[in-house]
Amino acid sequence: MRAILTYHSIDDSGSPISVAPEQFRAHVRWLQSGVIRVVPLAELL
């Protein structure tokens, strides 16, 4: 399975399509942990 992770907005606005900066940092740390393989978009195409 392949998935593309996107973020519409990274800010503290509280918008339903935004992610708070600290939550985004936590997501990046998790991605860096190696739990899943992350590849550049060019590799998927």
C-alpha positions as CSV (number, residue, x, y, z in Angstrom):
1,M,0.0,0.0,0.0
2,R,1.2,3.5,-0.8
3,A,-0.1,6.7,0.8
4,I,0.7,10.4,0.3
5,L,0.7,12.5,3.4
6,T,-0.3,16.1,3.0
7,Y,-1.0,19.0,5.3
8,H,-3.3,21.9,4.3
9,S,-2.1,24.3,7.0
10,I,0.3,24.2,10.0
11,D,-0.8,26.8,12.5
12,D,-2.6,27.4,15.8
13,S,-5.8,28.7,14.2
14,G,-7.9,25.8,15.3
15,S,-9.2,25.3,11.8
16,P,-10.4,21.8,11.0
17,I,-7.9,21.6,8.2
18,S,-4.9,22.8,10.2
19,V,-2.4,21.1,12.4
20,A,-0.8,22.8,15.4
21,P,3.0,23.3,14.9
22,E,3.8,21.0,17.9
23,Q,1.6,18.3,16.6
24,F,3.3,18.6,13.2
25,R,6.7,18.3,14.9
26,A,5.5,15.1,16.6
27,H,4.3,13.7,13.2
28,V,7.8,14.5,11.7
29,R,9.6,12.8,14.7
30,W,7.4,9.7,14.2
31,L,8.1,9.6,10.5
32,Q,11.8,9.9,11.3
33,S,11.7,7.0,13.7
34,G,11.7,4.5,10.9
35,V,8.4,2.8,11.8
36,I,7.4,3.2,8.1
37,R,9.4,3.8,5.0
38,V,9.2,7.3,3.7
39,V,10.1,8.0,0.1
40,P,10.2,11.1,-2.0
41,L,7.2,11.7,-4.3
42,A,9.5,11.3,-7.4
43,E,10.2,7.7,-6.3
44,L,6.5,6.9,-6.3
45,L,5.9,8.3,-9.8
